[in-house]
Amino acid sequence: MTRRKTNPKIKAILGPTNTGKTHQAINMMLSYDTGMIGVPLRLLARELYDKISSKIGAQWVALITGEEKYIPKFPKYYICTVEAMPTDIPVEFVAIDEIQLANDIERGHIFTKRIFEARGSIETIFLGSETIEMILRRIIPDIEVIKKTRFSKLTYENSKKISRLRKRTAIIAFSINRVYEIADFVRQQNGGAAVVLGALSPRTRNAQVELYQSGEADYLVATDAIGMGLNMDIDHIAFDSIKKFDGNKYRYLYPHEVGQIAGRAGRYMNNGTFCMTYPNPELDPNIVSSVENHKFATVDNIKWRNSNIKFNSLTSMLDSLNSKPDLPYLKSVKPGEDQQTLEYINENKLLKNRELEIDELRLLWELCQIPDYRQTGIDNHAKIVLKIFCDITESDGYVDEDWFDKEVKYCAKYNGDIDGLSNKISFIRTCNFIANKSGWIRDAKHWQKKTRAIEDKLSDKLHDRLMQRFIDKRTSILVNYTDLKNIKVDEKNKINVGNIALGTVEGLKFKHQSTAKLNKSAKSKLNNIIHTKINEQARSILMSGNTDFQLSNTNELLWKNMPIATISRSSNMLLPKIRLLADDYLDVNNRKKLHNKLMNWLSFHIKKVLPGLVKFNNAKLKSPLSAIQFSIIENLGVIQKSKLGIEFDQLTKEEKKELRSYGIFIGENFLYFKKIFEDNEFSLRLKLYNINVGNTYALGPIKNERIIENKPDTIFYQNLGYFYSGRQFIRPDLIENVLCSIREKMQREKSSKFILDNELIKKMELKKNITERLLRDLNFTKVKNTKKDKDQFWIKKKINEMPYSDFEHSEINPFSVLKKFNNASNH
């Protein structure tokens, strides 16, 4: 940028918002070999930098703001904030955006300075509102003014409740607390809102804008920070208030300020609307007319501050700053933070012991221009300024690195709430500004990189916190999603809409997060989804084949490994009761069909695995076989003869034959169905037993073994007919195999006694000590033939009946109870 030359072209492109002024200026700049544009916001500067870099290559584009500098080796174009525009770089083209801000009470003097001094060697463009035209013509009589009309129409609507505002609305408030309050309300009503505040870091503001632009949030809650150059797809602007604190007092917005904000609605060819939120009064018709027709009062003055400061002393500096302009349309600007800081240092005589040179006074003024991001008061800000000033002027010419490192490390803690993170960001922005000033700190590039990384990480964390607080993605997706019929359940039984998981269908139940935070509309849609998916699941179950079902070890019936019913005891051990595990969303008709389907499957499954037991259970037998039938069914197909409650040997051959016709094996000690000890049969018997006794806890890994050590859970084996011998349970078929081997040996030897030799032990498939203990429990005893004979024989004891096992059994039936009355019924 150069000082004024004699014949450069100077133009003003003026018009309301959404006229394409900035876009046109960028294209004009790129038509020159070199150029520079100054914009009012760092955020907008970054947006333009990204667009231009992606278009022509980052190697040709520099970004210069108060807090960041990206300057390639040979830049052609400079994108800057107005305050940070370098004055010592000659370029062919210069543009200043939002030039009407020359009338701003705080920043106006910077824009005024650019009007007077910023020139491209070939062309200079001022962009802004038509309100500034008169001033520009007074300053630059030969300026060419090009007027632009808005691409779309802007219309006022009657006030609306916040809950009734349509999507793609930006709600404007003028305090952080009110912005957060509205954003909370919008989250409850519509799923969430993005927030844009001047106090947010540019990175966080960018992320929030992208949240809105991408459609993840349909609403934006913002301060008037969105009124300056930010291009977003906003259809409607709703003012929560038109009164704000301007740094001195609370006042109503000027019509042109209302227009600047309302003008964000309707981009390019899309019309926009604006309104007040209920119960605020309607906007004054005159203001409405001004905004709709883009007619505002002409700016009759712009703000000025003397830039020719006399650096002789603190007093002379302040006198220079307080000098009055000599042109009638220039008005003194309100003292800014930099001037207030210098006045504080002078008034409190904080440098009274120093004789300051001109270079030191220049440095002090430059330090006073450090933005007070922290907003901790003028005294604290002045302390930072003086600390840096003393470090540079009294030590080795640089900021104390230990102090600076301590300041940076304080910020590098990424926990905290929204306010805590915002506070740390304000601190690191100060550090970042210092690191980006030439000659203030050693190894500036290292500190620039470090402070930028910390600010970026803090900004990302703050964005996450804002998302957590103000975005309820479930509510948003439920309220806005319309194609509910096409929502599918994935392979993990999850229902996803976009990238949001609504919940999981587990059998006939829908598991999801609490609905306490959902509004009525979202709850209603969620209920519709649940109802649809549960009944779709029910229809899938009704269409399933038998192999899709199984019984669990927790008394549940599973469909594709998902519990859909619980099973409990009934009067018929071989046909338990079923109760569906289903939400109330399951239709009555589907509920009945499913119950019948599952009962039929359970009956089929038990009959398939235990066919003999089911057939025997259904048989119509007469006494005494009916007593045996009862005992065998109660013991699920296995019983010791001694527990029948009747003398089995008194049965006739015909009665025994009838028992065998049902597949019952009649052994020496036990009655059981022939295939009852195979794995599938054993597993089902165990589950039926668990159901019958009402155990609801999961069965442990109980194996179908022939010999079981006496462990805590072996009660199952006892109740399933296993024989207790010593500290072990022995399966009845193994016992009958032992007895059969003994019987065959005695028959071959035509003897009533036998020797337990190795051949017999091998045939029994048991260890010798286990076999001997079992024989004793089976009422065998060991004797010698003669005193001289060393061989020991085993013989059967002469007793009338087999004694009960010492183990306490859980089964009780009427026959065994009667038998205990001194065996009265059996004499």
Secondary structure, 3 states (H helix, E strand, C coil): CECCCCCCEEEEEECCCCCCHHHHHHHHHHCCCCEEEEECCHHHHHHHHHHHHHHHCHHHEEEECCCCEECCCCCCEEEEEHHHCCCCCCCCEEEECCHHHHHCCCCHHHHHHHHHHCECCCEEEEEECHHHHHHHHHHCCCCEEEECCCCCCEEECCCECHHHCCCCEEEECCCHHHHHHHHHHHHHHHCECEEECCCCCHHHHHHHHHHHHCCCCCEEEECHHHHCCCCCCECEEEECCCEEECCCCEEECCHHHHHHHHCCECCCCCCEEEEEECCCCCCCHHHHHHHHHCCCCCCCCEEECCCCCCCCCHHHHHHHHCCCCCCCCEEECCCCHHHHHHHHHHHCCCCCCCCCCHHHHHHHHHHHCCCCCCCCCHHHHHHHHHHHHHHHHHCCCCCCHHHHHHHHHHHCCCCCCHHHHHHHHHHHHHHHHHHCCCCCCCCHHHHHHHHHHHHHHHHHHHHHHHHHHHECHHHHHHHHCCCHHHCCECCCCEEEECCEEEEEEECEEEECCCCCCCCHHHHHHHHHHHHHHHHHHHHHHHCCCHHHEEECCCCEEEECCEEEEEEECCCCCCCCEEEECECCCCCHHHHHHHHHHHHHHHHHHHHHHCHHHHHHHHCCCCCCHHHHHHHHHHCCCEEEHHHCCCCHHHCCHHHHHHHHHCCEEECCCEEEECCCCCHHHHHHHHHHHHHHHCCCCCCCCCCCCCEEECCHHHHHHHHCCCEEECCEEECHHHHHHHHHHHHHHHHHHCCCEECCCHHHHHHHCCCHHHHHHHHHHCCEEEEECCCCCCCEEEEECCCCCCCCCCCCCCCCCHHHHHHCCCCHHHC
